[in-house]
Amino acid sequence: MCIRDRGTWQLLRDYLQWAVYRDLRLEQGLAYSPSVERSAYGSSSFFSINAEVARQDVAQTGQRLHQLLQRLAKDGLDDATLERLRSVALARQNWMAQGNSALADTYWSSLGSYEEGRFADPAPELRKIHTAQLDAALNLLLKQPSYLRVEQPLLSTTGLYVCLLYTSDAADEGLG
């Protein structure tokens, strides 16, 4: 499998997006809208899994993500789910227009396929991708160094409310 195979990485992103949403949102109720993002830089990609979760659910969410990825690596991806996601990706390609400014990232990552004033049609590439290719890409991705970054707000909602009340009281007393 070629690392530069944009369609494989895009379908893998779509598959992970669905798997993470199904697990964290539908089955566990840990996050409202988890997402998977892929940023392409030349022949490299950066994947991130994002989820807003309650403070008390951070450890459980991290554990669920780890289990999900290990299960996918061990058992492989589901053919029926892949076909459904491929159909969605092909339909999305049919709606794309080269003048849409929201597609700048897509075009930037596709510059290698730009010839004679046009980008290559990704549909044939998407149709040729097999589950085995995605399994290999997932295993390659999971072998790469990774890290967990947890972003927490400086203040909770209650803490912010207390600060606002204090500021309001100080302003009323002429201290602010």
VOMIGU-444270 format. One record per residue: residue number from 1; residue in one letter; x, y, z of N, C-alpha, C, O in turn. Coordinates in steps of 0.2 Angstrom, whole numbers, padded with zeros to 4 digits. Layout:
BEGIN
<atom NUM "A" <X Y Z> <X Y Z> <X Y Z> <X Y Z>>
...
//
This chain:
BEGIN
<atom 1 "M" <0004 -0006 0000> <0000 0000 0000> <0004 0006 0000> <0009 0007 0004>>
<atom 2 "C" <0003 0011 -0004> <0006 0017 -0004> <0004 0022 0001> <-0002 0023 0002>>
<atom 3 "I" <0009 0025 0004> <0007 0030 0010> <0004 0036 0006> <-0001 0039 0010>>
<atom 4 "R" <0005 0037 0000> <0002 0043 -0003> <-0005 0042 -0006> <-0008 0046 -0009>>
<atom 5 "D" <-0007 0036 -0005> <-0014 0034 -0007> <-0019 0038 -0003> <-0022 0036 0002>>
<atom 6 "R" <-0021 0044 -0006> <-0026 0048 -0003> <-0032 0045 -0001> <-0035 0046 0004>>
<atom 7 "G" <-0035 0041 -0006> <-0042 0038 -0005> <-0042 0033 0001> <-0047 0033 0004>>
<atom 8 "T" <-0037 0030 0001> <-0036 0025 0007> <-0037 0028 0014> <-0040 0026 0018>>
<atom 9 "W" <-0033 0034 0014> <-0032 0037 0021> <-0039 0041 0022> <-0041 0041 0028>>
<atom 10 "Q" <-0042 0043 0017> <-0049 0047 0017> <-0054 0042 0020> <-0058 0043 0024>>
<atom 11 "L" <-0054 0036 0016> <-0059 0031 0018> <-0058 0028 0025> <-0063 0027 0029>>
<atom 12 "L" <-0051 0028 0027> <-0050 0026 0034> <-0052 0031 0039> <-0055 0029 0044>>
<atom 13 "R" <-0051 0037 0037> <-0054 0043 0042> <-0061 0042 0042> <-0064 0043 0048>>
<atom 14 "D" <-0065 0041 0037> <-0072 0041 0037> <-0074 0035 0041> <-0079 0035 0045>>
<atom 15 "Y" <-0071 0029 0041> <-0072 0023 0044> <-0071 0024 0052> <-0075 0023 0056>>
<atom 16 "L" <-0066 0027 0054> <-0064 0029 0061> <-0069 0034 0063> <-0071 0033 0069>>
<atom 17 "Q" <-0071 0039 0059> <-0076 0044 0061> <-0083 0040 0063> <-0085 0041 0069>>
<atom 18 "W" <-0085 0035 0059> <-0091 0032 0061> <-0090 0027 0067> <-0094 0027 0071>>
<atom 19 "A" <-0084 0024 0067> <-0083 0019 0073> <-0083 0023 0080> <-0086 0021 0085>>
<atom 20 "V" <-0080 0029 0080> <-0079 0033 0086> <-0086 0036 0088> <-0088 0036 0094>>
<atom 21 "Y" <-0089 0038 0083> <-0096 0041 0084> <-0101 0035 0087> <-0104 0036 0092>>
<atom 22 "R" <-0101 0030 0084> <-0105 0024 0086> <-0103 0022 0093> <-0108 0021 0097>>
<atom 23 "D" <-0097 0021 0095> <-0095 0019 0101> <-0096 0024 0107> <-0099 0023 0112>>
<atom 24 "L" <-0093 0030 0106> <-0093 0035 0111> <-0100 0039 0112> <-0102 0041 0117>>
<atom 25 "R" <-0103 0040 0106> <-0110 0043 0106> <-0116 0039 0107> <-0119 0039 0112>>
<atom 26 "L" <-0116 0034 0102> <-0122 0030 0102> <-0122 0024 0108> <-0127 0023 0111>>
<atom 27 "E" <-0117 0021 0108> <-0116 0015 0113> <-0115 0017 0120> <-0118 0015 0125>>
<atom 28 "Q" <-0110 0022 0121> <-0108 0024 0128> <-0111 0030 0131> <-0111 0032 0137>>
<atom 29 "G" <-0113 0035 0126> <-0116 0041 0128> <-0110 0046 0132> <-0112 0050 0136>>
<atom 30 "L" <-0104 0045 0130> <-0099 0049 0133> <-0097 0055 0130> <-0095 0060 0133>>
<atom 31 "A" <-0099 0056 0123> <-0098 0062 0120> <-0103 0064 0115> <-0106 0059 0112>>
<atom 32 "Y" <-0105 0070 0114> <-0111 0072 0110> <-0109 0071 0103> <-0112 0068 0099>>
<atom 33 "S" <-0103 0074 0101> <-0101 0074 0094> <-0093 0073 0093> <-0090 0077 0091>>
<atom 34 "P" <-0091 0067 0094> <-0084 0065 0093> <-0083 0065 0086> <-0087 0064 0082>>
<atom 35 "S" <-0076 0067 0084> <-0075 0067 0077> <-0067 0065 0076> <-0063 0065 0081>>
<atom 36 "V" <-0066 0063 0070> <-0059 0061 0068> <-0057 0066 0062> <-0061 0067 0057>>
<atom 37 "E" <-0052 0069 0063> <-0049 0073 0058> <-0043 0071 0055> <-0039 0067 0058>>
<atom 38 "R" <-0042 0072 0048> <-0036 0070 0045> <-0033 0076 0041> <-0037 0079 0037>>
<atom 39 "S" <-0027 0078 0043> <-0024 0084 0039> <-0018 0081 0035> <-0014 0077 0038>>
<atom 40 "A" <-0018 0082 0029> <-0012 0080 0025> <-0007 0085 0023> <-0009 0091 0022>>
<atom 41 "Y" <-0001 0083 0024> <0005 0088 0023> <0009 0084 0018> <0014 0081 0020>>
<atom 42 "G" <0009 0086 0012> <0013 0082 0007> <0012 0075 0007> <0006 0073 0006>>
<atom 43 "S" <0016 0071 0009> <0015 0064 0009> <0014 0061 0016> <0014 0055 0017>>
<atom 44 "S" <0013 0066 0020> <0011 0064 0027> <0004 0066 0029> <0001 0070 0026>>
<atom 45 "S" <0002 0062 0034> <-0005 0064 0037> <-0004 0064 0044> <0000 0061 0048>>
<atom 46 "F" <-0009 0068 0047> <-0010 0069 0054> <-0017 0067 0056> <-0021 0070 0054>>
<atom 47 "F" <-0018 0062 0060> <-0025 0060 0062> <-0026 0062 0069> <-0021 0062 0074>>
<atom 48 "S" <-0032 0065 0071> <-0034 0067 0078> <-0041 0064 0079> <-0045 0065 0075>>
<atom 49 "I" <-0042 0062 0085> <-0048 0060 0087> <-0050 0065 0093> <-0047 0066 0097>>
<atom 50 "N" <-0056 0068 0092> <-0058 0074 0096> <-0065 0072 0099> <-0069 0069 0096>>
<atom 51 "A" <-0065 0073 0106> <-0072 0072 0109> <-0072 0077 0115> <-0068 0077 0119>>
<atom 52 "E" <-0078 0080 0116> <-0079 0084 0122> <-0082 0080 0127> <-0088 0077 0125>>
<atom 53 "V" <-0079 0079 0132> <-0082 0074 0137> <-0082 0078 0144> <-0078 0082 0145>>
<atom 54 "A" <-0086 0075 0148> <-0087 0078 0155> <-0080 0076 0159> <-0077 0071 0157>>
<atom 55 "R" <-0078 0080 0163> <-0071 0079 0167> <-0071 0072 0170> <-0066 0069 0169>>
<atom 56 "Q" <-0076 0070 0173> <-0076 0063 0176> <-0076 0057 0171> <-0075 0052 0173>>
<atom 57 "D" <-0077 0059 0164> <-0077 0054 0159> <-0071 0053 0155> <-0070 0049 0150>>
<atom 58 "V" <-0066 0057 0157> <-0060 0058 0152> <-0056 0051 0152> <-0054 0049 0147>>
<atom 59 "A" <-0055 0048 0158> <-0051 0042 0159> <-0055 0036 0155> <-0052 0032 0151>>
<atom 60 "Q" <-0062 0036 0156> <-0066 0031 0153> <-0066 0032 0145> <-0066 0027 0142>>
<atom 61 "T" <-0066 0038 0143> <-0066 0039 0136> <-0060 0037 0133> <-0060 0034 0127>>
<atom 62 "G" <-0054 0039 0136> <-0048 0036 0134> <-0047 0029 0133> <-0044 0026 0128>>
<atom 63 "Q" <-0050 0026 0138> <-0050 0018 0138> <-0054 0015 0133> <-0052 0011 0129>>
<atom 64 "R" <-0060 0018 0132> <-0064 0016 0126> <-0061 0017 0119> <-0061 0012 0115>>
<atom 65 "L" <-0058 0023 0118> <-0054 0024 0112> <-0049 0019 0111> <-0048 0016 0105>>
<atom 66 "H" <-0045 0017 0116> <-0039 0013 0116> <-0042 0006 0114> <-0040 0002 0109>>
<atom 67 "Q" <-0048 0004 0117> <-0051 -0003 0116> <-0053 -0003 0109> <-0053 -0008 0105>>
<atom 68 "L" <-0057 0002 0107> <-0060 0002 0100> <-0054 0001 0095> <-0055 -0003 0090>>
<atom 69 "L" <-0049 0005 0095> <-0043 0005 0090> <-0040 -0002 0090> <-0038 -0005 0085>>
<atom 70 "Q" <-0039 -0005 0096> <-0036 -0011 0097> <-0041 -0017 0094> <-0038 -0021 0090>>
<atom 71 "R" <-0047 -0016 0095> <-0052 -0021 0092> <-0052 -0020 0084> <-0052 -0026 0081>>
<atom 72 "L" <-0052 -0014 0082> <-0052 -0013 0074> <-0045 -0016 0071> <-0046 -0019 0066>>
<atom 73 "A" <-0040 -0015 0075> <-0033 -0018 0072> <-0033 -0025 0072> <-0031 -0029 0068>>
<atom 74 "K" <-0036 -0028 0078> <-0036 -0036 0078> <-0041 -0039 0074> <-0040 -0044 0070>>
<atom 75 "D" <-0048 -0036 0074> <-0053 -0040 0070> <-0054 -0037 0063> <-0057 -0041 0059>>
<atom 76 "G" <-0051 -0032 0061> <-0051 -0029 0054> <-0058 -0025 0054> <-0062 -0024 0058>>
<atom 77 "L" <-0058 -0021 0048> <-0064 -0017 0047> <-0070 -0021 0044> <-0068 -0026 0040>>
<atom 78 "D" <-0076 -0019 0045> <-0082 -0022 0042> <-0083 -0021 0035> <-0083 -0015 0033>>
<atom 79 "D" <-0084 -0026 0031> <-0085 -0024 0023> <-0091 -0021 0022> <-0091 -0016 0018>>
<atom 80 "A" <-0097 -0022 0025> <-0103 -0019 0024> <-0103 -0012 0026> <-0105 -0007 0022>>
<atom 81 "T" <-0100 -0010 0032> <-0099 -0003 0034> <-0094 0001 0029> <-0096 0006 0027>>
<atom 82 "L" <-0089 -0003 0027> <-0085 0001 0022> <-0088 0002 0015> <-0088 0008 0013>>
<atom 83 "E" <-0093 -0002 0013> <-0096 -0001 0007> <-0101 0005 0008> <-0102 0009 0003>>
<atom 84 "R" <-0104 0005 0013> <-0109 0011 0015> <-0105 0017 0015> <-0107 0022 0012>>
<atom 85 "L" <-0099 0017 0018> <-0095 0024 0019> <-0092 0025 0012> <-0091 0031 0010>>
<atom 86 "R" <-0091 0020 0008> <-0088 0022 0001> <-0094 0025 -0003> <-0092 0030 -0007>>
<atom 87 "S" <-0100 0023 -0003> <-0105 0026 -0006> <-0106 0033 -0004> <-0108 0037 -0008>>
<atom 88 "V" <-0106 0034 0002> <-0106 0041 0005> <-0101 0046 0002> <-0102 0051 0000>>
<atom 89 "A" <-0094 0043 0002> <-0089 0047 -0001> <-0090 0048 -0008> <-0088 0054 -0010>>
<atom 90 "L" <-0092 0043 -0012> <-0093 0044 -0019> <-0099 0050 -0020> <-0098 0054 -0025>>
<atom 91 "A" <-0104 0049 -0016> <-0109 0054 -0017> <-0107 0061 -0015> <-0109 0066 -0018>>
<atom 92 "R" <-0102 0062 -0010> <-0100 0068 -0008> <-0095 0071 -0014> <-0095 0077 -0015>>
<atom 93 "Q" <-0092 0066 -0017> <-0087 0069 -0023> <-0092 0071 -0028> <-0090 0076 -0032>>
<atom 94 "N" <-0098 0069 -0030> <-0102 0071 -0035> <-0105 0078 -0033> <-0107 0082 -0038>>
<atom 95 "W" <-0105 0080 -0027> <-0108 0087 -0025> <-0102 0092 -0025> <-0104 0098 -0025>>
<atom 96 "M" <-0096 0090 -0026> <-0090 0095 -0025> <-0090 0099 -0032> <-0091 0096 -0037>>
<atom 97 "A" <-0088 0105 -0031> <-0087 0110 -0036> <-0080 0113 -0035> <-0079 0115 -0029>>
<atom 98 "Q" <-0076 0114 -0040> <-0069 0117 -0039> <-0069 0124 -0037> <-0064 0126 -0034>>
<atom 99 "G" <-0075 0127 -0038> <-0075 0134 -0035> <-0077 0135 -0028> <-0076 0141 -0025>>
<atom 100 "N" <-0078 0130 -0025> <-0081 0130 -0018> <-0074 0132 -0013> <-0070 0128 -0013>>
<atom 101 "S" <-0074 0137 -0010> <-0069 0139 -0006> <-0068 0135 0000> <-0062 0134 0003>>
<atom 102 "A" <-0073 0131 0003> <-0072 0126 0008> <-0068 0120 0006> <-0066 0116 0011>>
<atom 103 "L" <-0067 0119 0000> <-0063 0114 -0002> <-0055 0115 -0003> <-0052 0111 -0006>>
<atom 104 "A" <-0053 0121 0000> <-0046 0122 -0001> <-0042 0117 0002> <-0036 0115 -0001>>
<atom 105 "D" <-0043 0114 0008> <-0039 0109 0011> <-0039 0103 0006> <-0034 0100 0005>>
<atom 106 "T" <-0045 0101 0003> <-0045 0095 -0002> <-0040 0097 -0007> <-0037 0092 -0009>>
<atom 107 "Y" <-0041 0102 -0010> <-0037 0104 -0016> <-0029 0104 -0014> <-0025 0102 -0018>>
<atom 108 "W" <-0028 0107 -0008> <-0021 0107 -0006> <-0018 0100 -0006> <-0012 0099 -0008>>
<atom 109 "S" <-0022 0096 -0003> <-0019 0089 -0002> <-0019 0085 -0009> <-0016 0079 -0009>>
<atom 110 "S" <-0023 0088 -0014> <-0023 0084 -0020> <-0018 0087 -0025> <-0019 0085 -0031>>
<atom 111 "L" <-0014 0092 -0024> <-0010 0095 -0029> <-0006 0090 -0033> <-0004 0092 -0038>>
<atom 112 "G" <-0004 0085 -0030> <0000 0080 -0034> <-0004 0077 -0039> <-0001 0074 -0044>>
<atom 113 "S" <-0010 0077 -0040> <-0014 0074 -0045> <-0017 0080 -0050> <-0021 0078 -0054>>
<atom 114 "Y" <-0014 0086 -0049> <-0016 0091 -0054> <-0013 0091 -0060> <-0006 0092 -0060>>
<atom 115 "E" <-0016 0090 -0066> <-0013 0090 -0072> <-0018 0093 -0077> <-0024 0092 -0077>>
<atom 116 "E" <-0015 0097 -0082> <-0019 0100 -0087> <-0025 0104 -0085> <-0030 0104 -0088>>
<atom 117 "G" <-0024 0108 -0079> <-0029 0112 -0077> <-0035 0109 -0073> <-0040 0112 -0071>>
<atom 118 "R" <-0034 0102 -0071> <-0039 0099 -0068> <-0036 0094 -0063> <-0030 0092 -0063>>
<atom 119 "F" <-0040 0093 -0057> <-0038 0088 -0052> <-0041 0081 -0055> <-0046 0081 -0058>>
<atom 120 "A" <-0037 0076 -0053> <-0039 0069 -0055> <-0046 0067 -0052> <-0047 0069 -0046>>
<atom 121 "D" <-0050 0063 -0055> <-0056 0061 -0052> <-0055 0056 -0047> <-0052 0051 -0049>>
<atom 122 "P" <-0057 0057 -0041> <-0055 0052 -0035> <-0060 0046 -0035> <-0058 0041 -0032>>
<atom 123 "A" <-0065 0046 -0039> <-0070 0041 -0039> <-0067 0034 -0041> <-0068 0029 -0037>>
<atom 124 "P" <-0063 0033 -0046> <-0061 0027 -0048> <-0056 0024 -0042> <-0056 0018 -0041>>
<atom 125 "E" <-0052 0029 -0039> <-0048 0027 -0034> <-0052 0024 -0028> <-0050 0019 -0025>>
<atom 126 "L" <-0057 0028 -0026> <-0061 0025 -0021> <-0064 0018 -0022> <-0065 0014 -0017>>
<atom 127 "R" <-0066 0017 -0028> <-0069 0011 -0030> <-0064 0005 -0029> <-0066 -0001 -0028>>
<atom 128 "K" <-0058 0006 -0030> <-0053 0001 -0030> <-0050 -0001 -0023> <-0047 -0006 -0023>>
<atom 129 "I" <-0052 0003 -0018> <-0049 0002 -0012> <-0053 -0004 -0008> <-0059 -0004 -0008>>
<atom 130 "H" <-0049 -0009 -0006> <-0052 -0015 -0003> <-0051 -0014 0005> <-0047 -0010 0007>>
<atom 131 "T" <-0055 -0018 0009> <-0055 -0018 0016> <-0047 -0020 0018> <-0045 -0017 0023>>
<atom 132 "A" <-0044 -0025 0015> <-0037 -0026 0017> <-0033 -0020 0016> <-0028 -0020 0021>>
<atom 133 "Q" <-0033 -0016 0012> <-0029 -0010 0011> <-0031 -0005 0017> <-0026 -0003 0020>>
<atom 134 "L" <-0037 -0005 0019> <-0039 -0001 0025> <-0036 -0004 0032> <-0034 0000 0036>>
<atom 135 "D" <-0036 -0010 0032> <-0034 -0014 0038> <-0026 -0013 0038> <-0024 -0011 0044>>
<atom 136 "A" <-0023 -0013 0033> <-0015 -0012 0033> <-0014 -0005 0035> <-0009 -0003 0038>>
<atom 137 "A" <-0018 0000 0032> <-0017 0007 0034> <-0018 0008 0041> <-0015 0012 0044>>
<atom 138 "L" <-0023 0005 0044> <-0025 0006 0051> <-0019 0003 0055> <-0017 0007 0060>>
<atom 139 "N" <-0017 -0002 0053> <-0011 -0005 0057> <-0005 -0001 0057> <-0001 0000 0061>>
<atom 140 "L" <-0004 0002 0051> <0002 0006 0050> <0001 0013 0054> <0006 0015 0057>>
<atom 141 "L" <-0005 0015 0054> <-0006 0021 0058> <-0005 0020 0066> <-0003 0024 0069>>
<atom 142 "L" <-0008 0014 0068> <-0007 0012 0075> <0000 0011 0077> <0001 0011 0083>>
<atom 143 "K" <0004 0009 0073> <0011 0008 0074> <0015 0015 0075> <0021 0015 0078>>
<atom 144 "Q" <0012 0020 0073> <0016 0027 0074> <0015 0029 0081> <0011 0028 0084>>
<atom 145 "P" <0020 0033 0083> <0020 0036 0090> <0013 0040 0090> <0011 0044 0086>>
<atom 146 "S" <0010 0040 0096> <0004 0044 0097> <0004 0047 0104> <0009 0045 0108>>
<atom 147 "Y" <0000 0051 0105> <0000 0055 0112> <-0008 0056 0113> <-0012 0057 0109>>
<atom 148 "L" <-0009 0057 0119> <-0016 0059 0122> <-0015 0066 0125> <-0011 0068 0129>>
<atom 149 "R" <-0019 0071 0122> <-0019 0078 0125> <-0026 0079 0127> <-0031 0079 0123>>
<atom 150 "V" <-0027 0081 0133> <-0033 0083 0136> <-0033 0090 0138> <-0029 0093 0141>>
<atom 151 "E" <-0038 0093 0135> <-0038 0101 0136> <-0044 0102 0141> <-0050 0099 0140>>
<atom 152 "Q" <-0043 0105 0146> <-0048 0107 0151> <-0048 0114 0152> <-0043 0118 0152>>
<atom 153 "P" <-0054 0117 0152> <-0055 0124 0153> <-0052 0126 0160> <-0051 0122 0165>>
<atom 154 "L" <-0049 0132 0160> <-0046 0135 0167> <-0051 0135 0172> <-0050 0134 0178>>
<atom 155 "L" <-0058 0137 0170> <-0063 0137 0175> <-0069 0133 0173> <-0070 0132 0167>>
<atom 156 "S" <-0072 0130 0178> <-0078 0126 0176> <-0084 0131 0175> <-0083 0137 0176>>
<atom 157 "T" <-0090 0129 0173> <-0095 0134 0172> <-0097 0137 0179> <-0098 0143 0179>>
<atom 158 "T" <-0097 0134 0184> <-0098 0136 0191> <-0093 0142 0193> <-0094 0147 0195>>
<atom 159 "G" <-0086 0140 0192> <-0081 0145 0193> <-0081 0151 0189> <-0080 0157 0192>>
<atom 160 "L" <-0083 0151 0183> <-0084 0157 0179> <-0090 0161 0181> <-0090 0167 0182>>
<atom 161 "Y" <-0096 0157 0183> <-0101 0161 0186> <-0099 0165 0193> <-0101 0171 0193>>
<atom 162 "V" <-0095 0162 0197> <-0093 0165 0203> <-0089 0171 0201> <-0089 0176 0204>>
<atom 163 "C" <-0084 0170 0196> <-0080 0176 0194> <-0084 0182 0191> <-0083 0188 0193>>
<atom 164 "L" <-0090 0180 0187> <-0094 0185 0185> <-0098 0189 0190> <-0099 0195 0190>>
<atom 165 "L" <-0100 0185 0195> <-0104 0188 0201> <-0099 0193 0205> <-0101 0198 0207>>
<atom 166 "Y" <-0093 0190 0206> <-0088 0194 0210> <-0087 0201 0206> <-0087 0206 0209>>
<atom 167 "T" <-0086 0200 0199> <-0084 0206 0195> <-0090 0211 0195> <-0089 0217 0196>>
<atom 168 "S" <-0096 0208 0195> <-0102 0212 0195> <-0103 0216 0201> <-0105 0222 0202>>
<atom 169 "D" <-0102 0212 0207> <-0103 0215 0214> <-0097 0220 0215> <-0099 0226 0217>>
<atom 170 "A" <-0091 0219 0212> <-0086 0224 0213> <-0087 0230 0209> <-0086 0236 0211>>
<atom 171 "A" <-0090 0229 0203> <-0092 0235 0199> <-0098 0239 0202> <-0098 0245 0202>>
<atom 172 "D" <-0103 0236 0205> <-0108 0239 0209> <-0106 0243 0214> <-0108 0248 0216>>
<atom 173 "E" <-0100 0241 0218> <-0098 0244 0224> <-0092 0250 0222> <-0089 0253 0226>>
<atom 174 "G" <-0091 0250 0215> <-0086 0255 0213> <-0079 0253 0213> <-0074 0257 0213>>
<atom 175 "L" <-0078 0246 0214> <-0071 0243 0215> <-0069 0241 0208> <-0063 0241 0207>>
<atom 176 "G" <-0073 0240 0203> <-0071 0237 0197> <-0069 0242 0192> <-0068 0240 0186>>
//
